[in-house]
């Protein structure tokens, strides 16, 4: 099961696949077309700023983040913290999404 609430908090059954398209916007709220040298990455940790357990680069040609079954299969059932950071070609970093990431129970 995958659920994303209005505050960007995610609940995913442990071991499931999840795919998210990350929408990029400029400062005016218009769609942003990635430029050469830009980067987009997802990070998951036990708490803010500590104990990072998963980092994934998100391809800019699709802006598709894929959480694979192996990414969560060994994680404890609990709520983690996550963020998505955009880094432009000049090295400016912007956290564009942050929230809770709950790994939910599975039957087996």
PyMOL commands that set and color helices and strands:
alter all, ss='L'
color gray80, all
select helices_A, chain A and resi 69-72
alter helices_A, ss='H'
color red, helices_A
select strands_A, chain A and resi 2-4+10-13+18-21+39-47+50-57+64-67+78-87+93-104
alter strands_A, ss='S'
color yellow, strands_A
deselect
rebuild
show_as cartoon
